[in-house]
Amino acid sequence: MSWAAVARRVLDMTVATLALLVLAVPLVVVGLLVRFSSGGPALFRQRRVGLGGRAFTMYKFRTMREGASDELLREMIAAELRGEDTSSNGSYKLDSDPRVTKIGTFLRKTSLDELPQLINVLLGDMSLVGPRPCLEWEALMFPAEFQARFSVRPGLTGLWQVSGRSTMGTLEMLHLDVAYVRSRSLVGDLSILVRTIPSMLKDRSAR
């Protein structure tokens, strides 16, 4: 491993550990709210694709009703990869997604649903900064020109997060992923981390 890779891993483990310790009580509170507001488990486990195209189990707070279908999402992603404009009110997320619970809407807008991914960072499945961890069926749909995104660990945040998030379609996100991989540096990662929270606070398109 290069010194940059070692430094990045040390940074990942240090920040993730401190964040989990500091946020322990809020995480428990959010988990209880999810658990008792809509029934079912607080944590949502889902297979995602990471480094080298290998699948791993990603953790999030559950924002959807149990057993919800992802058919509408699949159709939207396929349309975007064909170059179609699927935006609604400036966002490329599903508009008024019927699968999302009331507490889930709040968690998505604030990105609090993603905090359990700090566990994935500790486990080494993810990094603090990197491409968005995509679903297995999404990875199969992505054109070959974007395979470089799988040469690094997916991130809790990334260029997609600080560049507009929901205001970008799938193809724009993929191009950003490749641009990130090609110019990746520890200094660049630190810059993205610093920009993440202000970007989340300013983002009005998240759903």
C-alpha positions in Angstrom: 0.0 0.0 0.0 1.2 3.5 -0.8 1.6 6.1 2.0 -1.5 7.9 0.7 -3.6 4.7 0.9 -2.3 4.1 4.5 -3.1 7.7 5.4 -6.5 7.5 3.9 -7.3 4.3 5.8 -6.1 5.8 9.1 -8.2 8.9 8.4 -11.2 6.7 7.6 -10.9 4.7 10.8 -10.1 7.7 13.1 -13.0 9.9 11.8 -15.5 7.0 11.7 -14.7 5.9 15.2 -14.9 9.4 16.7 -18.1 10.2 14.8 -19.8 7.0 16.1 -18.7 7.8 19.6 -19.9 11.4 19.4 -23.1 10.6 17.7 -23.9 7.4 19.7 -26.9 9.0 21.5 -28.4 10.7 18.4 -28.0 7.4 16.5 -30.0 5.5 19.2 -32.7 8.2 19.2 -33.0 8.1 15.4 -33.1 4.3 15.5 -35.9 4.3 18.0 -37.9 6.9 16.0 -37.6 4.7 12.9 -38.5 1.5 14.8 -41.6 2.9 16.5 -42.9 5.3 13.9 -43.4 2.7 11.1 -42.7 -0.7 12.6 -40.0 -3.0 11.4 -36.3 -2.8 11.9 -34.5 0.5 12.4 -31.5 -0.5 10.2 -31.9 -1.3 6.5 -29.3 -3.7 5.1 -28.8 -3.8 1.3 -26.2 -5.3 -1.0 -24.1 -2.7 -2.8 -21.1 -2.9 -5.1 -17.7 -1.8 -3.8 -14.0 -2.0 -4.6 -13.2 -4.3 -7.5 -16.9 -4.9 -8.2 -17.2 -7.0 -5.0 -20.6 -6.9 -3.2 -21.0 -5.9 0.5 -23.8 -5.3 2.9 -24.4 -1.6 3.4 -26.2 -0.2 6.4 -28.6 2.7 6.5 -31.5 3.8 8.7 -34.7 2.5 7.1 -36.6 5.2 5.3 -39.0 3.0 3.3 -41.9 0.7 4.2 -40.9 -2.9 4.3 -41.3 -4.9 1.2 -41.4 -1.8 -1.1 -40.7 -2.5 -4.8 -37.9 -0.8 -6.6 -39.5 -1.1 -10.0 -40.0 2.6 -10.4 -36.4 3.3 -9.5 -35.1 0.8 -12.0 -37.2 2.3 -14.8 -35.9 5.8 -13.9 -32.2 4.8 -13.9 -32.6 3.0 -17.2 -34.2 6.1 -18.7 -31.4 8.3 -17.4 -28.8 6.0 -18.8 -30.5 6.3 -22.2 -30.0 10.1 -21.9 -33.6 10.9 -21.0 -34.5 13.8 -18.7 -36.3 12.4 -15.6 -36.0 15.5 -13.4 -38.9 16.8 -11.4 -38.8 20.2 -9.7 -35.1 20.3 -10.1 -34.5 16.9 -8.6 -33.6 13.5 -10.1 -35.0 11.6 -7.2 -38.4 9.9 -7.5 -41.0 12.6 -6.9 -43.3 11.9 -3.9 -42.0 8.4 -3.6 -44.8 6.4 -2.1 -42.4 3.9 -0.5 -40.8 6.5 1.8 -42.2 6.9 5.4 -42.8 10.3 7.0 -39.7 10.0 9.3 -37.9 8.6 6.2 -38.5 11.9 4.3 -36.9 13.9 7.1 -33.9 11.5 7.4 -33.3 11.7 3.6 -33.5 15.5 3.5 -30.9 15.7 6.3 -28.9 12.7 5.2 -29.2 11.3 8.7 -30.2 8.0 7.1 -26.7 7.5 5.9 -24.9 7.8 9.2 -24.8 4.0 9.8 -22.5 3.7 6.8 -19.8 4.8 9.3 -19.9 1.1 10.3 -19.1 0.2 6.7 -16.2 2.7 6.8 -14.8 1.0 9.9 -15.2 -2.5 8.3 -13.3 -1.3 5.2 -16.2 -1.8 2.8 -16.4 2.0 2.2 -14.2 5.1 2.6 -15.2 8.5 3.9 -14.9 9.8 0.3 -15.5 8.0 -2.9 -18.1 7.2 -5.6 -21.7 6.5 -4.4 -22.1 2.9 -3.4 -24.4 1.6 -6.2 -26.9 -1.3 -6.2 -25.9 -4.6 -7.8 -28.5 -4.2 -10.6 -27.3 -0.6 -11.2 -23.7 -1.8 -11.7 -24.9 -4.2 -14.4 -26.6 -1.4 -16.2 -23.6 1.0 -16.2 -21.8 1.4 -19.5 -18.3 -0.1 -19.6 -16.7 3.4 -19.8 -17.5 4.0 -16.2 -15.9 0.8 -14.7 -13.1 2.9 -13.3 -15.5 3.9 -10.5 -15.0 0.4 -9.0 -11.3 0.8 -8.7 -11.7 2.6 -5.4 -13.9 2.1 -2.4 -17.3 3.8 -2.5 -17.7 6.8 -0.2 -20.0 8.1 2.5 -19.6 11.4 0.6 -18.0 12.4 -2.7 -18.0 14.8 -5.6 -21.6 13.8 -6.2 -22.5 14.9 -2.7 -20.9 18.4 -2.9 -21.9 19.0 -6.5 -25.6 19.0 -6.2 -26.6 15.5 -5.2 -30.2 15.1 -6.3 -29.9 17.8 -8.9 -27.8 15.4 -11.0 -28.9 12.5 -13.1 -27.2 9.1 -13.2 -25.0 9.9 -16.2 -23.7 13.1 -14.6 -23.0 11.3 -11.4 -21.0 8.6 -13.2 -18.9 11.2 -15.0 -18.1 12.8 -11.7 -17.2 9.4 -10.3 -14.7 8.8 -13.1 -13.3 12.4 -12.7 -12.8 11.8 -9.0 -10.9 8.5 -9.6 -8.6 10.1 -12.1 -7.7 13.1 -9.9 -8.0 11.4 -6.5 -5.7 12.7 -3.8 -5.7 12.9 0.0 -5.8 16.7 -0.1 -8.8 16.4 -2.5 -10.6 14.0 -0.2 -10.0 16.4 2.8 -11.5 19.3 0.7 -14.6 17.2 -0.1 -15.0 16.3 3.6 -14.8 20.0 4.6 -17.4 20.9 1.9 -19.8 18.1 2.7 -21.7 19.6 5.6 -22.2 23.1 4.1 -23.3 21.4 0.9 -25.9 19.3 2.8 -27.2 22.4 4.6 -27.7 24.3 1.4 -29.2 21.4 -0.6 -32.9 21.9 -1.0 -33.4 19.1 -3.6 -32.7 16.0 -1.5 -35.6 13.6 -1.2 
